[in-house]
Amino acid sequence: MRGEIENWNNGWYGVSLGLSVAEIDHLIALLTNLRNEPEQHFHISSDYVGPEGLGDIEVYVAEPGSLNNMHLGSKALAPGDSIP
């Protein structure tokens, strides 16, 4: 798995995660477990090699009614593609 932080130089940052097929399957299993046991959580953690970088992402079930500040996107489309 590869995680990166991108400084957009406007006060905002992007995070990208590159996963292998096996890691995608593992993530799906963790998310399924989280859906079935919403009191649980899991972490996507760094190997902490190097002087700095993305350290940890915690994934949990948000409380009902909590404020949102992000959303899920859709499949990436090439320029000119129509949205299905």
Secondary structure as GFF3:
##gff-version 3
##sequence-region A 1 84
A	DSSP	beta_strand	2	7	.	.	.	ID=ss1
A	DSSP	beta_strand	13	18	.	.	.	ID=ss2
A	DSSP	alpha_helix	21	36	.	.	.	ID=ss3
A	DSSP	beta_strand	41	45	.	.	.	ID=ss4
A	DSSP	beta_strand	56	60	.	.	.	ID=ss5
###
